[in-house]
Amino acid sequence: MHLTRIREMVAAAFVATLLFSLLSCGTAPTTSTTAPQTTTPPVAEYTYRIVNTYPHDRGAFTEGLIYSDGFLYESTGLYGQSTLRKVELATGRALQNASLDSKYFGEGLTVWQDSLVQLTWQTHIGFVSSKDTFSVLKSFSYATEGWGLTQDGTRLIMSDGTSTIYFLDPATFQVSGKIEVKDKGTPVVNINELEYVNGKIYANIWMTDKIAVINPGTGNVESWIDLTGLLPPFSNPVAVDVLNGIAYDAAGKRLFVTGKLWPLLFEIELVPKA
């Protein structure tokens, strides 16, 4: 046999042996993929610029605040002192006032059609009142405590002091859904007074100077508003309490905030933190 032919046969046998060895060992070409990494969107931070300052009743333990048809409507708390009020913005004067029974501690407030919907704290009872006369039209019940209340045009939105926000049917007041509010995965508790602003839920966080801006679809906090230093020190025997009360004038694009027993109400503009 020719030498060249022998070499060809030997090479072919070697290749066949090598392939058989690789296959019998289970060795085969493999590909590896790395799962795409997901990142949590950054949470924006804002401070504020004061646009206007208005008087606010020092006796108003503010629990709910809304702006509608050129007036502020306010729900105040404390047993024996809880009220529903219609307030003139420029003067802070109550143009209309209805007291709650002393067994009720007034809480969150919102407007729904021609009515005002007001929560109470631990009695599990809410009231629907005429926006014009403040006469009580009906009451409703809920299983949790009542803290903050707002609405998005189709649902009532309620907080109970935990990290949960509930959506209520405005006709039956039954819970139709809920979200767990989280800041980068951590539950946010003590959610208090609420306001619906441009598709987001603004929420006072009790005992802080911060407002959380919450995505109503996911419950994620998308930004924080830091109102530290908003109220200047006052020399007065009646101590002020915490920041609480958010109202939004959608037509004028004005954002108002105040606090419990505060002498002032502020119109503010949000400013991104550096």
Buried (B, 14 or more C-beta within 10 A) or exposed (E): EEEEEEEEEEEEEEEEEEEEEEEEEEEEEEEEEEEEEEEEEEBBEBBBEEEEEBBBBBEBBBBBBBBBEEBBBBBBBBEEBBBBBBBBBEEBEBEBEBBBEEEBBBBBBBBBEEBBBBBBBEBBBBBBBEBEEBEBEEEBEBEBBBBBBBBEEEBBBBBBBBBBBBBBEBEEBEBBEEBEBBBEEEEBEBBBBBBBBEEBBBBBBBEBBBBBBBBBEEBBBBBBBBBEEBBEEEEEEEEBBBBBBBBBBEEEEBBBBBBBBBBBBBBBEBEEEE
